[in-house]
Amino acid sequence: LAIKRAREQLVPFITRLFSVCFEFSSLSPMFRLTVTVVLPKAGKESYVTPKSWRPSALLPSFGKLLKRIAAGYLMGIAIAYSLLPSIQYG
């Protein structure tokens, strides 16, 4: 929520940060850190067995954003240079 409210002010800093990541072909561990939490499944009588729980991975937002930017960039290159076969889907 705080990032959404301050996005206008943050965009130049985030852009520079991501540019440096691409320039040095390096991704900070902070962008890769995933926290896994275990959530109880609804409607179970007992929560003693592992089947009564569901793992959920919480991924860092900046890491996801950086991956989307990289994917878009690579897709643009692939299209511009016809690197994908015509039968490629997805």
N, C-alpha and C positions, 0 to 999 in steps of 0.2 A: 504494500500500500504506500509506504513512504517513497519507494522508488518510482511508482506511477505518478505521484504528486510532484516529484522533483525531476521528472524525466527531461524537461527542457534544459535544466542546468547540468544534468548528468551526461547528456549525449556527447558533448565534446570530450569528456574524460573517458567515457566508455569506448568511444571511437578510437581514441589514441591508444588505450590499453589493448584493444583488439588488434590494432595495426601493428603494435610491437610484438604481440603473440605471433602474427603471421610473418612479420619480418624476420624474426629469429627462429621460426618453426618450433616454438616452445609453448606449452600450455601449463600454466601454473597448477600445482596440485589442488589448490583451492577450488578450481573449476571442475575437478574430477572427483572430489570427495562426495561420496554418497552415504547417507545415513539410512539404515534399514530399521523400520519399526515393525512391531508385530501387533496386529489388530485382531480383536476377537470377532469371529463370524457371528452374525445375528441368528438368533433362534436356536442356539445350541443349549442342551440341557446341562452339559458339563463342559468345563474348559480345562479338563485335566489332560486330554490327549492333544498331540500336535495338530490333528486334523481340525480342531476347533479354532485354530488361529490362522491368520493370513498375513504373510510378510508384505510390506509396502516400502518401496525405495523412494526416498526423498532426494531429488536431484537438485544441484545448484542452478538457479535461474540463469546466471551469467554464462555458465557452461553450456546450457541448452541454447541460449541465444547465439553464442559463438559458433556452435555446431550448425545452426540454421544458416548463419551468414556464410560459413565455409561451404556448406552444401549448395547454396544458391550460386556462389562464385564458381564452384567446380562444375555445376550443371551448365552455367553459361559458357564455360570453356568447352565442355563436351558438345554442346549444340553448335557453337561457332565453328568448331573444327570437325564436325560430323564424326565424333568419336563413338557414338552409340549406334548399334545396328538398327535398321529400320523396324525390326521385329521386337525391339526392346520395349517392355511395358513396365509401368510402375515408377 
